[in-house]
Amino acid sequence: MPNPYLPAWEYIPDGEPRVFGDRIYIYGSHDRKNETRFCDYKMKVWSAPVDKPGEWVCHGHVFHTAADRDHEASTTHTSKEVYAPDVVCKDGAYWLFTYLFDSKGCVSKSDRPEGPFQFVSCYEYPAGHSRDDGIFNDPGVLVDDDGRVYIYCGFQEPYMAELNPENMYEVIPGSYRENPIPPEPPFDFFEASSPRKAGNLYYFIYSPRPGSRLAYATASSPTGPWTYRGTIIDNGVGYPGGNNHGSIACIKGQWYIFYHRMTNNTIMSRRACVEKIRILEDGTIPQVEMTSLGFEDSLNPYQVTPAEYACVLTGGCFITERNIFERPVTDIKSGATIGFKYFDFGEDFTATSLEIALKCRGLGGKAVVKVFDGDPADGTEIGSVAVDTHDGVYRGTVPCLRGRHAIFFKVEHAYSGWDWAVKPMETRTLFELESFVFMK
């Protein structure tokens, strides 16, 4: 399944991936299409088989701070939004840790990884052992190999503590630590704590300032000291950036970084994405770029590619949900770039040209087709498609491509005699891109 990897109508940011048994689960916040606030009053769970990570199934709404048509509220002490949850397995039970906006966070329990989760308790801690009066911002939890349990939290300044493994909500006296990783450079901690263990190393994954990145530190102990190692991914490179929150998971021997991207021209409408990563022998994770691939090795250029698979959007254009079935790239002006990474064109040595068809809502303009293997600034122009002032399919011809390539559309206006004093062309929306396909 390409990025975004969940069904097109679903908005799950802050995703914490967990492998339980033969399935991968994603636990996250829940956004909505047109909102002026982060998150929702409910939490949803999705899962997929580890050997078919594109076949996602929704397990429904499993935790609520407000009653809805089908569910009672899971909490009585708050009806505020559910932010950035995490779930771990301990002694055959599944424990949900929630950050509840402007309210005391809580721990809930289920006998199944997909929930539903029943409220157990708010976090309990000795006096003076909480930086945020029990909210526990962005909780990330680690169950170590010896059965000890650690929780990592924080906004702008991190903190951690050890939990009582018998009940999972009591902070063990004397275990509270401030700034396990510092808020100063090079760490620059901001939010989104997520602990993991790989081999003999502990990983602290988090969002540093500015919040569009996911960075990580490593240690030989769950309490540190931590060594800053760098950035894993940045969702603001060549794309409308915002905050970021996610973590790593190993699925059948392949490591992935789960994160989210912005849509609908807002930082409060985020969709879940994933990229393959490598953990090297020294424990480092080379930074990866955002792509259209998700769990795929490559995209098929001879199948229709929806515009929402774009992983590069510059010049002010953005992906928007027009309705439940349509998500075009809109607000495309002269100078905008729309990019997709990566397609495998195969090794056909008989053809000399390809046709490309773009489905657009046309207002006039030209999409210059570029192919590249690195920085889009170094791309090679291979053709163009003229877009008229009506909705429809527009076609062009490009040379035959072989092998693996990224495809970019560099948009230009196609007008002469425009009265630039009245309305500069770069302020005019030229068309919306809905999808495209290559044809032999």
PyMOL commands that set and color helices and strands:
alter all, ss='L'
color gray80, all
select helices_A, chain A and resi 307-309+376-378+425-427
alter helices_A, ss='H'
color red, helices_A
select strands_A, chain A and resi 16-20+23-27+42-49+57-64+82-90+93-100+106-110+118-122+140-143+149-154+158-163+177-178+189-198+201-208+213-219+227-234+247-251+254-263+266-277+305-306+312-314+318-319+329-332+337-344+353-362+365-372+380-387+391-399+404-412+431-439
alter strands_A, ss='S'
color yellow, strands_A
deselect
rebuild
show_as cartoon
